């Protein structure tokens, strides 16, 4: 019993950054200076721009899911100083590749940390924990390749939508109730490594029914249909070659 209580205490401490207040409460961003059109396509195309104003990610699609039937997404990710993802995670059935084009980016892959310079390419196979963060003073540019991509893109649109609407904390995480249904909905896409998986499933399993009763959803149609934040012309890439590179 003592060990069980100690585990719960450690879990509560680890999850304290997620809060449990409703969106807009203490710890959450009240205003986010970013507005994207409400209507758009469910799938991305080359040149579409997506932004997360909290984590500092700005992605420009080079090969969209519309062009590959959801099989592949290739995006140039601009990372502002101090930018980072939401935490160490893994993808159960998705391979993710990173090529640093500009700047310096810190990576943790399967527990090993390194600083990647321009020209370095790293591969995060399915089920391998990884994390990244901005490691230099200037903006970094990383080309990210994701396959398969349809479900990942749905996850990303929801995460970015919550951030754009000010419904996350300063680390980019939604409140605990939103996180519970989000984690259940996209368990096939992304799994965070902390706290322990068994604790996450127990806690989120208890909270998800309450969250749904209160109106929280794991995925929001309005976020899936939200148009990109912009469009920029990009040089066409060879879609067939990019798909073949993953075989």
Buried (B, 14 or more C-beta within 10 A) or exposed (E): EEEEEEBBEEBEEBBEEBBBEBBEEEBBBEEBEBEBEEEBBBBBBBBBBBBBBBBBBBBBBBBBBBBBEBBBBBBBBBBBEEBBBBEBBBBEEBBBBBBBBBBBBBBBBEEEEEEBEBEBEBEBBEEBBBBBBBBBEEBBBBBBBBBBBBBBBBBBBBBBBBBBBBBBBEEBBBBBBBBBBBBBBBBEBBBBBBBEEEBBBBBBEEBBEEBBEEEBBBBBEEBBBBBBBBBEEBEEEEBEEBBEEEE
